[in-house]
Amino acid sequence: MPGTGAAPTTPARVVVGVSGSLGSLTALRRAADEARRREAELWPVLAWEPPGGDLVSRHGPGTNVMVETWQNLAREKMLTALADVFGKAGPGVAMRALVARGTPGPALVEIADRDSDVLVVGAGRRSLWHRACSRSVSRYCLTHATCPVFAVPPSPLEAELAAAHRRNVLGLGLDTGCLDQEVFRVTQGRSDS
């Protein structure tokens, strides 16, 4: 008799925000680990908006033609992020990558709408300047999501790269003194053996 069987269950999902930044790549790797642990599907989501936002794009000439180009760029960014993190081996779990048009925070919260979902986001930069001057996707998700949210802290490498970038922008040289000491220790160790 039809309808007497158990209702089909929907697989658990681990939804993760992807932007291509180092923080989002760290979050993507952690989300894949979580999906494997939970035996869930991995749903990487890259949310994009037209340059200047949707309001500007509605009134700009020729923006309808550009929408397809912007969407293709977002797809390429997603594919690059997936390749950077997983290579040819893939994530090791079922995956459904999505490219969604919209603001990242609301788009992620809308997609991760099941109680059984887990939403993974990069925690972003922790400086006061960035907190004061930029919208935080992770903060939005933590306050608006109806499912558990994991905020993955930035990789220590990300902080070191940001510091090196600041030094380059300011025209300051790199402190190579610690490198000279390491090279000396390594060469000293070789000559002792």
C-alpha positions in Angstrom: 0.0 0.0 0.0 1.4 3.4 -0.9 2.1 5.7 2.0 2.5 3.1 4.6 6.3 3.0 4.5 8.5 5.3 6.6 8.9 8.8 5.5 12.2 9.3 3.5 14.8 10.9 5.7 16.8 13.8 4.3 20.5 13.5 4.8 22.3 15.6 7.4 24.1 18.6 5.9 27.1 20.6 6.8 26.7 24.0 5.1 29.9 26.1 4.8 30.5 29.6 3.6 33.2 29.9 0.9 34.7 33.2 -0.3 38.1 32.1 -1.4 39.8 33.8 1.5 42.3 31.9 3.7 39.7 31.9 6.5 37.0 30.4 4.3 39.4 27.8 3.0 40.2 26.8 6.6 36.5 26.7 7.3 35.9 24.5 4.3 38.5 22.0 5.4 37.0 21.9 8.9 33.5 21.5 7.5 34.6 18.5 5.4 36.0 16.9 8.6 32.8 17.6 10.3 30.7 16.2 7.5 32.8 13.0 7.5 32.4 12.7 11.3 28.6 13.2 11.1 28.3 11.1 7.9 26.6 14.2 6.4 26.6 15.9 3.0 28.9 18.8 2.5 27.3 21.9 1.1 29.9 24.6 0.3 28.1 27.9 -0.5 29.6 30.9 -2.3 27.2 33.9 -2.1 27.9 36.7 -4.5 26.4 40.2 -5.2 26.9 42.4 -8.2 29.6 45.1 -7.7 27.9 47.9 -5.9 25.1 45.7 -4.7 21.7 44.7 -6.1 20.2 48.2 -5.9 23.0 49.7 -8.1 22.8 46.8 -10.6 19.1 47.2 -11.1 19.5 50.8 -12.3 22.8 50.4 -14.2 22.8 50.1 -17.9 23.8 46.7 -19.3 23.9 45.0 -15.9 21.6 42.2 -17.1 24.3 41.2 -19.5 26.9 41.3 -16.8 25.0 39.1 -14.3 25.9 36.0 -16.2 29.6 37.1 -16.2 29.5 37.7 -12.5 27.8 34.4 -11.8 30.5 32.6 -13.9 33.2 34.4 -12.0 31.6 33.2 -8.7 31.5 29.6 -10.1 35.2 29.8 -11.0 36.1 31.1 -7.5 34.1 28.2 -6.0 35.9 25.6 -8.2 39.3 27.2 -7.4 38.5 27.0 -3.6 37.4 23.4 -3.8 40.5 22.5 -5.8 42.8 24.4 -3.4 41.4 22.5 -0.4 40.6 19.0 -1.7 42.6 18.7 -4.9 41.6 15.9 -7.2 40.8 13.5 -4.3 37.7 15.4 -3.3 36.3 15.9 0.2 35.6 12.2 0.9 31.9 12.8 1.4 28.9 13.5 -0.8 29.0 17.2 -1.8 26.7 19.7 -3.3 28.4 23.0 -4.1 26.1 26.0 -4.5 26.7 29.5 -5.9 24.0 31.8 -4.6 23.2 35.3 -5.5 22.8 37.4 -2.3 24.5 38.8 0.7 26.6 36.1 2.3 25.2 36.1 5.8 21.5 35.9 4.9 22.2 33.5 2.1 24.0 31.1 4.4 21.3 31.3 7.0 18.5 30.8 4.4 20.3 27.7 3.0 21.1 26.1 6.4 17.4 26.1 7.4 17.0 22.6 8.9 17.4 21.9 12.6 19.7 19.0 11.7 22.0 21.3 9.7 25.3 22.6 10.9 26.6 25.9 9.5 30.4 26.4 9.4 31.9 29.9 8.8 35.3 31.4 9.2 35.5 33.6 12.3 37.2 36.4 10.3 39.8 38.9 11.5 39.8 39.7 15.1 41.2 43.3 15.1 39.1 46.2 16.4 39.4 47.9 13.1 37.9 45.1 11.1 35.1 44.6 13.6 34.2 48.2 13.5 34.4 48.8 9.8 33.2 45.6 8.1 30.1 43.5 8.2 30.8 40.2 9.8 29.3 37.2 8.1 30.1 35.0 11.1 28.4 37.4 13.5 25.3 37.5 11.3 25.1 33.7 11.1 25.7 33.3 14.9 22.8 35.6 15.7 20.3 34.6 12.9 20.8 30.9 12.2 18.3 28.4 13.5 20.9 25.5 13.5 24.2 25.1 15.3 27.0 27.4 13.9 30.7 26.6 14.1 32.9 29.7 13.8 36.4 28.5 12.7 39.2 30.7 13.9 41.7 32.0 11.4 44.8 29.9 10.7 47.9 31.3 12.4 49.5 31.4 9.0 46.8 34.0 8.0 48.0 36.4 10.7 51.6 36.0 9.7 50.7 36.6 6.0 48.7 39.7 7.0 51.6 41.0 9.0 54.0 40.5 6.1 51.5 42.2 3.8 51.3 45.2 6.1 55.1 45.4 6.2 55.3 45.4 2.4 52.6 48.1 2.1 54.4 50.3 4.6 57.8 49.7 2.8 59.3 48.0 5.8 61.9 45.3 5.4 61.3 41.8 6.7 63.1 40.9 9.9 65.4 38.1 8.7 67.4 37.9 11.9 65.5 35.0 13.2 66.0 33.2 9.8 69.8 33.8 10.1 69.7 32.2 13.5 67.7 29.2 12.3 70.1 28.7 9.3 73.1 28.9 11.7 71.5 26.3 14.0 70.7 23.9 11.1 74.2 24.2 9.6 75.8 24.0 13.1 73.8 20.8 13.7 75.1 19.3 10.4 78.7 20.1 11.1 78.5 18.5 14.6 77.4 15.1 13.2 
